[in-house]
């Protein structure tokens, strides 16, 4: 049997062992030596007190390090644990308060925002169907974009390809999967497009002659357009000016500088123009954004008129209500419904007839001529430029909204505890979240608008906008949790983090309320809070989307020295 290799350095001149070095002892304690060298080290340690002491010290350090790496959070003491469990059970009565605050928040949101806008949209002719469905599936955004074949199909395929790469980025590392995806995209592009039901016309000067009948939708782009014939579908115009002298059986969606309607439009008129003049007939409703809007004495609108303009004149017949935000308004015609107007001035001529209530909010009372026939007197409300911070109900609603946001934060922290903790941890580094928030705030809406260019990307764009709005509303919650952690100390418990969030959020609201009165500074501080919280959420989301590195398992604790080969008995 051969002699084992001498693990001891240096050797004496006679070739005998002197002492073990630390590296050999570490390798022995970690079971890294071969059997022969381990036997030699064990035999030497039994005879040498100094090496035995060194070996025991290194073995003890190895055990402590291993136990420290494997040890979990220290459990709470028994009395504190019992108190914590009792507190968790006593939270049952709080849920009644929570649901009460939730109901108050929902009621406040509905009465302050949803109900007034719903009533105004119904007055504008949007009642009866979903507004989102009307805009996307029945309006220009569906019918117009659906017919743009070549460019939109390519963009749609690129959108789908980008989404697939993001979702399956880990699996696309294989060449076969990547080839399969590319082949599927090529096959989708090779499928022939269906026949279009929209007629496109473009040029400097466009015209639909008197005897011409277009049996589909008409999409026109150009400097000037004139329609003397008949369009059985909808009309879409993007250009400088257009004159409608013929008959439009569908809707008219117009984006231009000047619009004159002398013919007949059976549907609705939606326009964003510099000036609009209606001397013909619109069977349904008119919604317009412009500088000057005129309903001529010979003009008729069967439905309602909603206008956002600097100057508004109603000399013709309006079948239903008038809703307007206008600088100067002159009414000399017939309004079948009521009038709700906000602006600088309002004048009602002697030939005017109004069949419903009139509400006017402006700088000075409306001027009403003696011959005007009104169903009721004008209800005038003067613009009040007093500070809203002097009103008591402002603070009542402030408390309600604060409770609603705290409730939202509690729900989100309970649903996503780890993500919430990551967001709060990311928010503690103030500089990085502020910088990233400055990019995310304008970048996400721009990306959503680009995605909405394609029909396939419309759902993705709408979902992105919804997520962006949710993140903006949660930004202040994250900032409150960060400030609460700075004041009360960090914690890994979910309910402790919720408590810190509530305290910090209230502190942020209390401090921000007086600052908000200073217009520019208040706006900048509010923007900074939103940027801070949005950046923190973006950092946490980025960390969640990043692939996780595989962790190396830690070896178990070392047995005592008495168990190795050759056994060194402890003292």
N, C-alpha and C positions, 0 to 999 in steps of 0.2 A: 504494500500500500504506500503510495507516494506521500511525501510530507506536504501538508497544506501550505499555501503561500503565506508568507509572513506579512500580516497587515500592519505591523508596527514600524513606524519610521521615526527617527532614524534608528539604525541598528548599531549595536555596540561593536567595537572592533572584533570581538569574538563571535559575532553573528547571532547573539541572543537578543531577545526583545527588550526594548527600553520602555516606551509608553505609547499608548494609543493616541492618534491625532483626532481632532474634533470631527473631521469629515468622515473618517471611518466609523466613529461612534454614531454619527447621524445616519449613515447608511445602514448600520446594524439595527438602530432603533426603528427605522422605516422598512425593515425586511428587504433591503436592496442588495445584500451580500449573498454570494453563493454559499453553499452548505459548508464547504471546507474552511473558507475564510471566517464564516460565522462561528464555527467550532473553535477556531484559534482565538478569535476575539473573546468568546465566552470563557475559555480556559484562562486566558491572560487576566480577564477582569476578576476571576475568582482569586487570583494570587496577588494582584496589584490593587491596593486600597485607593490610590489616586485615580487610576483609570476607572475603577468601580464607582467612585463618587462622580466622576465626570459623566459616565454613562447613565447613571441614575438621574442626574440633573437634566441632561438632554432629553431623556425619555419622559421626564415630568413636564418639561416645556412643550414637547410634542403633544402630549395628552391635553394640556391646557389649550393649545392652539386649535386642536381638533374639536374640543368641546365648545370653544368659543364660536367656531364656524358653524357648528351644527345646532347650537342652542337657539331656541325660539324666544319670543318675547316673554319676559318674566311674568308669571301669573299675578293677578291682583291678590292682595291679602284677603283673608276670608271675610272680615267685616266690611271692607270696601266692596268686595264682590257681591255680598248679600245686599248691600245698599244699592249697588248698580242694578241688580236684578229686580229689586223692589221698585226702583224708579222706572225701569222699562215696563213693568206691569201696570204702573200707575198712569202710563201714557194713554190709556183707553179713553179717559174723560176728555183728553185734549182733542181727540178726533172730532168730537162734536163742534168744538170751537173752530177747528180747521175747516170743516165742511161749511160752517157758517161764514167764515171769511171767504171761502171759495165762492159761495153763492153771492156774497156781496160784491166780490170782484167781477163775477160774470154779469151780474145785474148792472153794475156801473159801466162795464164795457159795452153792454147792449144799449143802455139808455143814452150814454154819452156819445157813442160813435156809430154803432150799427143801425139803430132805429132812425136817427135823423138822415143818414145817407140812404137808407132803404126807402124812406118816404120821398126823398128828392129824386132817386133813380126811378121810382114808380111814376112820379110826375113827368119825368123826362121820357117815359115810354119804354123803360126797361123792365117793367113788371111782367109777371107771368112765367118767365123762364129764368134759368140761372144766368147771371151776368157773365160768368166765366164761359159757360157754354155758348152764349150769344156771341162773345167776342172771338172765340177760337174756332168754333165749329159752324157758325152761321155767318160770320162776318168776313172782313177782308183778310184776316190773318190765316184763315183756312182756305177760302176759295182762291185767293190770289196766289199764295205761296204754293198751293197744290199743283198749280199749272206751270210753274217754272221748272222745266224738265231737266235740262242738262246740268246746269250748275248746282241745283238743289239736290239732285240725285248723288252727285259726286260728294257734296258736303255731307249728305246724310250717311253715305258709306264711310266717310272719314270719321264722322261722329260715332258710328257703331264700332268701327275699328279701334278708335281711341278708348272707348268704354271697355271693349273686350280686352285690350292690352292692360288696362288698369286693373280689371277684375282678375284676369288670369295671368298676371305678369310672372308669377312663380312657375307656372306650368309651361309658359311659352319659351322656356329656355331650351326645351328639346326641339330639334329641327323638324321632326315629324309633325308636332302640334302646330308649329308656326307655319309649315307648308300647308297644313289642312285649313287653317284660318285664312291664309292668303288665297287659296283655291276657292274657298267659299265666297270671299269678297269678289273675286273675278267672275264667278258664276252669277252672283247677284247683279253685278254691273252689266253682264252680257244679256240679262233678261230684257226683252223689248218692252219699252214703256207703253202704257195704255194711251189711247187716243185722248187728246185734250178737249175739254168742253168749253174752253175760254179762247176768245179771239184776242190776239195781241196786235197793237198798232203803235208804232213809234215814228217820230220825225219832228221836224220843226213846226209844220202846220198839218193838223189832222182834221178830217171832216167826215161826218156821216151824212150823206145826202138825204134829201127829203123822201125819196122813194125807197131808200135802203132799209132793210129789216135784218137785224142781227138776232139770231135765234139762240144766243148763248150769252154768257157774261162777256163784257168788253173791258179790256185792260189797255189803257192808253198812257203813254209817256211822251211828252213833247212840250214845246214852248206854248203853242196855242192850239186849241181844239174847239170845234163847233159841231154840235149834234143837232141835225134837223130831222133825222129819221127816227126809227124805233129800235130800242134795245129791249129784248124780252127778258134778259137777265139783269144782273147787277152791273153797275158802272164803277170802274176804278180809274181815277185820274191822278197822275203825278206830273205837274208841270207849272207853267206860269199863269195862264188864264184859260177859262173854258166858258162857253155859252151853250146852255141847254135850251134849245127851242123845240125839240121833238118830244118823244114820249119814252120815259124810262119806266119799265114795268117792275123793276126790282128796286134795290137800294142804290144810292149814289154816295160813294166814299171818295172824297176829294181832298187832295193836298196841293195847294197852289197859292198864287198871289191874289187872283181876282176870279170870282165866280158870279155868274148871272144866270138865274133860272127863270126863263120866260115860258117854258113848256110845262110838261106835267111829269111828276115823279110819283109813282104809285106807292113806293116804299118809304124808307127813311132817308134823310140827308144827314150825313156825318162829315164834317169838314174842319180842316185846320188851315185857315187862309188869312190873308190880309183884310179883304172885304168881301162880303156876301150881299147880294141883292136878289130878292125873290119878288118877281112880278108875275109869276105863273102860279101853279098849284102843286102843293106837296100833300099827298093824301094822309101820310102818317106823321112822324115827328121830325124835328130838326134839332140837331146838337152841333154847335159850332164854337170854335175857338178863333177869334180874330180881333182886328182892330175896330172895324166898322161893320155893323150888321143892320140891314134895312129890309123890312117887310113892307113892300110898296102897297099903295092903296088898292091896286088891282091884284095883289098877291093873296094867296090863301094857304093856310097850313091847317090840315084837319086835326092833327094831334097837338102836342105840346111843343114849346120852344124853350130850349135851354141854351143860354148864351153866356160866354165869357169874353167880354169885349170892352174896349174903351168907350165906344159910342154905340147906342142901340136905338133904333127907331121902329115903332110898330104902327103902321098906318093902315094895314090891311086887316084880314080876318084871321083870327087865331081860335081854333076850335076848343082847345083845352087850356091848360095852365101855362103861365110864363114864369120861368125860373131864371134869374139872371144875376150875374156879378158884372156890373157895368159902371163906368165912370159917370157918363151922362146918358139919361134915358128919356125919350120922348114917346108918349103913347097917345095916338090920335085915332086908332082904329077900334076894332071889336075884339074883345078877349072873352071867350066863352067861360073860362074857368077863373081861378084866382091868380094873383100876382104875388110873388115872393122875390123881392129885389133888394140887393145890397150894393151901394155905390155912393157917389158924391152927391148927385142931384137927380130929381125925378120930376117930370112935367107931364100932366095929363090934360090934353086939349079938350076943347068944347065938343068935338065930334066923337069922343071916346065913349065906349060902352064896356063895362067890366061886370061879368056875371058872378064873380066870387069875391072872397075877402082879399084885401090888399095889405101886404105887410112890407114896409120899407124901412131899411136901416141905413142911415146916412148922416151927413154933417148938418143938414138943415131940412126942415119939413118939405114935403112934396108940394108942388104948385098945381092946384086943381082949378080948371076953368069953370065958369058958372054953368055952362050947358052940358057938362059931362054927366053921364048916367052911370052911377056906381051902385052896386048892390049893398055896399057898406062903406063907411068912411075909411080913409087911409089910416092904418095903424102904424104910427111912426115911432121909431126907436133911434135915439141919437147915439152916435158913436161916443162911447165913454173911454177916455184915455187914462183913467185912474189905474193905479197899480192894483193888480189882482191880489197882491199879498196882503192887502188891507181887509180883504173879505174873509169872513169866517168859514164859509163853505169850501174855500180853497184848501184850508188846512184839514177839513173833514175828509175831502176826497184824497188829500195827500196821505192821510193815515190809512185810508182804505186801499189805495194803490200800494203803499208800503207793505201792508199785510198781505196783499195779493202776491207781490213779488217774493216775499219771504216764503209764502206757501209754495210758489212755483219752485223756488230754490230747494225747499225741503223735499218736494216730490222728485226733482231731478237728482238730488244727492242720494236719495234712497234707491232710485232706479239704477243709477250709474255711480256707485260709490267710488270705485277705483278711478274711473275717468275724472270724476269731480276732484279727487285728491290730486291727480296728475295736473289738472288745470290750476288748482290753487298753488301747487308747488312750482309750476311754470310761471305763475303770476308774481311770485316773490322776487324773481329777477326782472326788475322794472324795465330796464333798457331794451332787452330783446322783445318782450311782448309789445311795447310801444312801437318799435320799428316794424315788426311784422304786422301789427294792426293797421299801421299806415298803408301797407300794401294790400291787406285783405279787404279793407272797407270799400275802396273803389274797384279793386280787381275782380271780386266775385260778381258784382252786378254786370260788369262789362263782359265777363266770360259767359254769364247766363244769357245776356242779350245776343251774343254771338251764337250760342247754342240754339236759341229760338229762331235763328234764320232758317233752319231746316225744319221740316214737318216732324221728322223723327226726333229732333232735339228739343221740341217744345215741351214735352213732359219733363225732360232733364233740366231745362232752363227754369221751369216753374218750381220744380223741387229744389233747385239750387237757391232760387230767390227765397223760398220758404225757409230753408235751412239758414240762410244768411240773416233773415229777420229774427229767427229764433235765437241765433248766436248774439245778435245785437241786443236783444232783450235780456239775455243771460249774462251779458258782459258786466253789468253793475253788480250782479249777484256774486260773480267770481271775485271782483275787486273787494266787495264787502267781506268775503271769506278770507281774503289775503290780509286785510286790515285787522279783522278779528283774530287771526292767527298771530299777527305781530303783537297785539295787545295781550291776549290771553295765553299765548304759547301754542306750539304745534301739538297736534294730536293725530293719532291714527284711527280713532274711534269715529264711526259715521255720525252718531248723534252729537258727539263733541264738536265735530266739524260743522254740523248744522247749527249748533248754538253759536259758534264763532261767526258763521255766516250771517245769522240774524243780527247779532250785536254789531258787527262791522257794517252791515247794510244800513241799519238805522243811523249809525254814526255818519256814514257817507251822505245820507239824505239830510240829516240835521245840518251838517256843515255846508252842503251844496245849496240848500234853500236860500240863504242870504246872498251867496255868491251869484246865484242865478239872476238876481235882480240887476246886476251889472251886465248889460247886454253882451258886449264883446267878450269880456273876461268870463262871464258865465257860460257863453257858448263854447269858448276854448276849453274850459275846465270839463264841461260835459263831453266834448269831443275826445279829450284826453282819457276820460274814464272809459268811454266806449272802446277806444283804441287799445287801452291797457287790457281790458277784459277779453276783447276779441282776439288779440294776439296771444294771450294765455291759452284760450280755448284752441286756437289754431296750432299752437305748439303741442298741446296734449293730443290733439287729433293726429298730427303728423307722427308723434311717437307711437300711437296705436297702429297706424298704417304701415310703419316700418317693420320689416321682417325681424324676428327675434333670433339672436345668436344662441346656439345650443350651449348649455351649461355643463361643465365637467363635474361629475359626481365627486363628492368629498369622501375620502376613505374613512372608515370607522375608527373608533378609539383603539389605541394600541394596548395590548395586554401587558401585564407586569413583566418585569425583566426575568422573573423566575421561569417563564414559559418558553423562552427561545431555546434553540438547539444548543446543547451544552449547558443551559440554565445557569444564570447568575443569581444566586439567592440574595434577596434583599436583606439588609441589616435589621 
